[in-house]
């Protein structure tokens, strides 16, 4: 049995639903506040994910980072070295999707080019009548940046667990690969 720890960074524009998603996931869907105040720093939540078909688990340290541009630089100092990335945009806001490139540049600059597993989350799927970003466009963008794509609705508690379970499994797989590589280096 192995217990791993991973820093999972949530970034994206202000008001895309990062805090709602974090709290919905953290509370197993039992908490969705109707009113959130703007995140002005980095909020830390922790949740343990059991990896299916193993006795292993990953403790996700979820870093919910402010999305307001004037706060990003000070928040970035609190990111540390993230292990996983959740890049969130609002499906009803084309600009929040366009700004995903900015966020990717920011994270890559902070991580000094290290590749970290990540997902692109299109949030607010419950507002389908107001959708501005098509799934096919977002999925293509995600794939071109090495990310998995998921659509979620924190309000409806729809698909909020799958992206983070996927990230925990990706982190566990990286651990397994590195462990095997080290074991292969040792003489028989």
Buried (B, 14 or more C-beta within 10 A) or exposed (E): EEEBEBBBBBBBBBBBBBBBBBBBBBBEBEEBEEEEEEBEEBBEBEBEBEBEEEEBBBBBBBBBBBBEEEBBEEBBEEBEEBBBBBBBBBBBBBEBBEBBEBBBEBBBEBBEEEEBBBBBBBBBBBBEEEBEBEEEEBBEBBEEBEBBBBBBBBBBBBBBBBBBBBBBBBBBEBBBEEEEEEEEEEEE
